[in-house]
Amino acid sequence: MKIKLFFITIAAFGLLLGACSNEPKWESIFNGKDINDWTVRGKANWTVKDGVLIGEGENGHIYAAPEITDFEFKGKFKIYSTGRDANSGLYFRANPPEDNPDGYPRGYEAQICNSQEAHTGWLWKPGTPTGKATANLTKDGEWFDYYIKMVGNKIEFKINDQLVMTYEDDEYKKGYFAIQCHNPGMVIEAKEMYYRDLSVE
């Protein structure tokens, strides 16, 4: 009886600690069914099939709803060619250009591309490879896990749980997540995308 009471007390204490925790919760940015909460810019075609967000056709970007500052992000991605080199990226703290909303986002980009030197895992700023990845751990046609963390000016990328890039930069302060379809002849797929807000109110 005493042993049973001990375990009940421990379990109750654990529940109390969980209730008192201020750790932010992971929030989904993709419901796996549609893109009603997203904003499409440019000419790419975005569809949802079997819980996967798919981008193809022309150049374009699709913006998720939450506006973020400091955060953690995790999601699964796959890219492949249907005739031309496949190039994509996940943008963060990004906003459409005021003078051309269909243009390339102004913000940071976690590169997704296996056909160039500044490959998947690099940090890009508009048109410029900026933070070097230590390794290319991805291949076309294969799913991989992307983890991104940004707090203040500190940026961190992990691919399949391996740290590949750290960088410090403070140009972009606040914005949205966005996914890129860079060119015709390629497909970008994404699923199971979550973030948690680490900003201090």
Wavefront OBJ file of the C-alpha trace (Angstrom):
o trace
v 0.000 0.000 0.000
v 2.817 2.377 0.874
v 4.571 1.633 -2.418
v 1.365 2.301 -4.363
v 0.821 5.573 -2.506
v 4.430 6.574 -3.231
v 3.996 6.140 -6.992
v 0.665 7.962 -6.946
v 2.366 10.887 -5.151
v 5.219 10.939 -7.674
v 2.780 10.903 -10.605
v 0.741 13.732 -9.103
v 3.919 15.761 -8.541
v 4.906 15.252 -12.177
v 1.512 16.447 -13.381
v 1.806 19.509 -11.163
v 5.223 20.342 -12.583
v 3.862 19.996 -16.128
v 0.961 22.285 -15.339
v 3.301 24.901 -13.904
v 5.744 24.746 -16.815
v 5.964 27.868 -18.959
v 7.644 26.061 -21.859
v 5.936 27.059 -25.118
v 3.968 24.401 -26.959
v 4.626 23.197 -30.469
v 1.990 24.600 -32.840
v 1.174 23.210 -36.290
v 1.397 25.568 -39.282
v -0.005 23.021 -41.754
v -3.206 21.047 -41.206
v -2.392 18.429 -43.836
v -5.693 19.074 -45.634
v -5.600 22.435 -47.402
v -3.805 25.787 -47.699
v -6.663 27.977 -46.474
v -4.447 29.525 -43.776
v -1.586 30.226 -46.203
v -0.991 33.101 -48.627
v 0.182 32.302 -52.148
v 2.506 34.717 -53.953
v 3.892 34.276 -57.446
v 2.959 31.694 -60.078
v 3.808 28.372 -58.413
v 1.006 25.852 -58.034
v 0.431 24.608 -54.476
v -1.665 21.543 -53.696
v -2.182 19.125 -50.816
v -2.207 15.350 -51.246
v -2.101 12.654 -48.550
v -1.046 15.154 -45.891
v 1.758 16.639 -48.022
v 2.060 20.237 -49.255
v 3.325 20.182 -52.859
v 4.749 23.099 -54.848
v 5.528 22.968 -58.584
v 5.059 24.776 -61.885
v 6.528 28.275 -61.883
v 8.457 30.494 -59.470
v 6.546 31.436 -56.335
v 6.260 31.355 -52.561
v 3.616 30.375 -50.054
v 3.481 32.133 -46.670
v 2.246 30.543 -43.449
v -0.077 32.469 -41.158
v 1.911 33.107 -37.938
v 4.100 36.209 -37.763
v 7.162 35.299 -35.723
v 10.266 36.743 -34.092
v 12.085 34.165 -31.940
v 11.159 30.528 -32.520
v 11.983 26.889 -33.045
v 10.770 25.152 -36.207
v 10.728 21.514 -37.278
v 9.392 19.916 -40.447
v 9.976 17.293 -43.121
v 10.934 18.178 -46.700
v 11.630 16.467 -50.008
v 12.768 17.986 -53.301
v 13.302 16.513 -56.746
v 13.695 17.397 -60.403
v 11.151 16.889 -63.162
v 13.401 18.348 -65.831
v 15.531 21.069 -64.259
v 17.671 21.410 -61.135
v 15.466 21.522 -58.059
v 15.858 24.534 -55.762
v 13.754 25.578 -52.785
v 14.016 26.896 -49.272
v 12.165 27.594 -46.068
v 12.116 31.321 -45.305
v 11.691 32.768 -41.817
v 11.293 36.269 -40.443
v 10.314 36.903 -44.052
v 7.966 39.378 -45.708
v 6.887 39.948 -49.324
v 8.630 42.971 -50.887
v 6.348 46.010 -50.677
v 7.073 47.014 -54.258
v 6.546 43.489 -55.622
v 4.594 41.100 -53.350
v 5.167 38.258 -55.818
v 8.944 38.701 -55.647
v 11.493 36.946 -53.476
v 10.815 37.338 -49.735
v 12.882 39.744 -47.679
v 14.162 37.589 -44.860
v 16.300 34.571 -44.014
v 16.230 31.335 -46.017
v 17.125 27.810 -44.949
v 18.307 26.457 -48.278
v 16.862 23.270 -49.824
v 18.921 22.369 -52.892
v 21.345 19.550 -53.676
v 22.670 20.750 -57.034
v 24.889 23.672 -56.041
v 27.738 24.466 -53.689
v 25.591 26.498 -51.264
v 23.369 23.465 -50.725
v 20.739 22.319 -48.247
v 21.684 23.496 -44.765
v 23.166 26.817 -45.868
v 21.678 30.068 -44.632
v 20.816 32.474 -47.441
v 19.856 36.106 -47.387
v 18.125 37.411 -50.538
v 20.232 36.102 -53.412
v 23.310 35.606 -51.221
v 24.713 32.453 -49.551
v 25.561 33.702 -46.080
v 26.032 30.972 -43.456
v 27.958 27.881 -44.587
v 26.677 24.389 -43.878
v 29.313 21.961 -42.645
v 27.888 19.053 -44.670
v 25.269 18.186 -47.266
v 23.196 15.421 -45.665
v 20.328 15.325 -48.168
v 19.585 13.897 -51.602
v 16.893 14.605 -54.179
v 13.853 12.374 -53.737
v 14.485 11.651 -50.046
v 12.624 13.042 -47.038
v 14.727 14.803 -44.410
v 14.087 16.597 -41.130
v 14.865 20.318 -40.929
v 15.185 22.010 -37.541
v 15.635 25.782 -37.335
v 16.061 27.939 -34.262
v 16.410 31.705 -34.116
v 16.596 33.732 -30.905
v 17.730 37.341 -31.122
v 20.477 37.307 -33.749
v 21.508 33.671 -33.282
v 20.514 31.180 -36.004
v 20.912 27.395 -35.870
v 20.117 24.688 -38.435
v 19.974 20.930 -37.890
v 19.342 18.304 -40.556
v 18.270 14.858 -39.393
v 19.226 15.950 -35.860
v 22.780 16.891 -36.894
v 23.909 20.489 -36.390
v 25.106 21.845 -39.753
v 25.013 25.647 -39.466
v 25.256 28.416 -36.888
v 25.330 32.114 -37.670
v 24.656 35.521 -36.129
v 22.772 38.234 -37.997
v 20.241 40.863 -36.974
v 19.023 42.404 -40.244
v 15.525 40.897 -40.211
v 13.527 41.251 -37.010
v 10.071 39.805 -37.641
v 8.092 38.080 -40.355
v 6.556 34.867 -41.637
v 7.539 31.362 -42.628
v 7.431 30.811 -46.392
v 8.280 27.957 -48.746
v 9.798 28.530 -52.168
v 9.234 26.875 -55.527
v 12.184 28.303 -57.436
v 11.655 27.263 -61.055
v 9.715 25.087 -63.481
v 10.843 21.459 -63.762
v 11.009 20.741 -60.021
v 8.831 19.740 -57.080
v 9.100 20.676 -53.401
v 7.142 18.693 -50.798
v 6.651 19.468 -47.104
v 4.758 17.952 -44.187
v 4.568 17.769 -40.385
v 5.587 21.393 -39.918
v 5.518 22.842 -36.407
v 6.900 25.872 -34.584
v 6.975 27.210 -31.077
v 7.146 30.855 -30.204
v 10.181 31.726 -28.064
v 9.676 35.473 -28.091
v 9.362 37.270 -24.775
v 6.215 39.330 -24.463
l 1 2 3 4 5 6 7 8 9 10 11 12 13 14 15 16 17 18 19 20 21 22 23 24 25 26 27 28 29 30 31 32 33 34 35 36 37 38 39 40 41 42 43 44 45 46 47 48 49 50 51 52 53 54 55 56 57 58 59 60 61 62 63 64 65 66 67 68 69 70 71 72 73 74 75 76 77 78 79 80 81 82 83 84 85 86 87 88 89 90 91 92 93 94 95 96 97 98 99 100 101 102 103 104 105 106 107 108 109 110 111 112 113 114 115 116 117 118 119 120 121 122 123 124 125 126 127 128 129 130 131 132 133 134 135 136 137 138 139 140 141 142 143 144 145 146 147 148 149 150 151 152 153 154 155 156 157 158 159 160 161 162 163 164 165 166 167 168 169 170 171 172 173 174 175 176 177 178 179 180 181 182 183 184 185 186 187 188 189 190 191 192 193 194 195 196 197 198 199 200 201
